[in-house]
Amino acid sequence: MTSFLLADVRPWGGAPVDLAIADGVITDITPAGRQTAADQQVVDGRGLLALPGFVNAHAHVDKSWWGQPWVSYGGEPTTQGRIAHERAERDKYGIPSVAGATAVLREFLRHGTTATRTHVDVDLGVGLQGIANVREAVDALDGAVEVEIVAFPQDGVLRRPGVLELLDKAATEGATSIGGLDPASIDRDPVGQLDALFEIAARREVGIDIHLHDRGDLGAFQYELIVERTKQAGLGGKVNVSHGFALGELPEQRRAEMVDQLGEAGISWTTVAPINSAPLPWREMRTAGVAVGLGTDGIRDLWSPYGDGDLLQVARQFARLHGLRADEDLTYAIELATTYGAPFVHRENYGLTPGARADVVLLDAENVPDVLVRAPRRELVIAGGQVVVRDGELRV
């Protein structure tokens, strides 16, 4: 189906309209009920609420055991313990694999996610094979999910000679960003790790996305180092901090100063809103221009048995963690999973608007806050002009 009319839908819960879709793009929007040519294919939207496709701004689609027999949680419950456990066990479960990545991307589609920024492990054990696997999975789904890749050094950077070379190679082969990991507590050389990463990013003209779990003053110190290097390298708008738990833990005055510095440097933030973390100063971040995106993180991998690929659940968790109750704030949580996620996958034209890729999610809900609090099933999902979910059932 290359051209059809998605009839009688309510964008963001508003007035009913018809969306004309051709060659994967929304070409026109008109009030519902306009006359159509006799030969035009029509998909009945049944007056359902329409949202643009969700954007998962922080995922790890390369290393899930989704679809395999249950894997019990093991290893030490620390960052280093999880790394060691994953390295020791991943081969047993075929991680990474094309099948595993495909299974995760299909669950994304089932729940309405049509674009994702995924970290893919790059290390001395797997080399760049994980990236190749993810690309093959994307191709297998005919591009229904658009995927941007962050080459991610899960096992450390400087402490593993050869990883920097792998990151550099990944940057030349299409990764849009290179990653970093707790420069202080993993490599124990925050200046060295960050200098090396920023050198590659500036030379290869790619972004940087740094996992930063370190808490308190140690985390804040690394934010300051990242701010300095972002300004020096002129990489504003191309640097992201993932997790960044320390930000919500800082004293009020220091937190406010840090948010202003992040905004001035053009550094963005992605969170999976874990229930045991300190709330982010999201209002201050919005005012300061610090872009925030939501992600699912790992989905049933060797780090955690949790996850089902539903970004709406993450949005609701963000809302509950931050005590959101007013309609406009509940709507903001959905915007984090949609509109505000678009820059993380470099979507300049995004949404339910002419010229945008035809990514549409239909839900049986009264309004956007109702979508958030109930997370109803996705009745219909259109990804790049393809109907990939109908009546809640995946068709790819």
C-alpha angles and dihedrals in degrees: 000000000000099000129030145133120250098207132202106006130147112226108217088347095300133125118325116266141170119239117209111210126190131168092351096308135101103244103176143005121204136165111281117271102037116154114268132201114264093244096048116115113233129200110199111228091190093217091293123159112263128210129175116256114286120253117219103204097185122035141140103210095162099072114043127127090206111148094022128100115287116287116207119227113258144161132055116318096236131095091254091044092052091048092051093047093049092049091050097046110029097090090056090062098040095253118194104030140147091237092053094049091046091052092053094046090050090054089050089055092046088059097043103262109141101167133037142176106216131189111221121196116250114184144133091273101053101018108192095329093108090058091050090050093052092049091051090050091052090051091048089060091049092242095298087140115046109217132197116193130221111194099226126199097208093170096050136273116239096025089061109057109216097035094098089055090051091051090049091050092048089053090055092049100056109283105143092208141016121223138224133197130214096315092198105041100033104035093020087217109087095170093048096047095045095045090052094048095046091049091056093043094051094045096045095036095234133129131257125229114183125194105218117182098156113120136220122350094353091058093044091051090057091048087057091051090050092049091052094050094044090057094043093050095042091236098139109151092022102075125082135181115212119208097347094183094176095068094073092045098058123105111268098255095046091045091053091050091048093050090052091050092050091050093048091050093048095239119158132206136219125195138180089200097231112202094234095054130097113260116259120242088246097164092053091045091053091049091048093049097248104153114224126200133183127227141176095226111202120357113216095326134143090281097057139359091219131097138077102192095255110136090188088068089054091049090052090048089052089051094050094044090053097040096243115175110142115094094242091053093047087051089051090059089057090046088056088058093047127013098024090047094060097085090056089066094035095250106161095172107042137149140040094324137111112276095026123118107269100253109148133165121196122201134176098240138127097227142338097279087052089054091054100048096043102031091204121199118279104256094190132006123189116191119187090339094310121117099230100163127036124176088353093302122121115237101187 
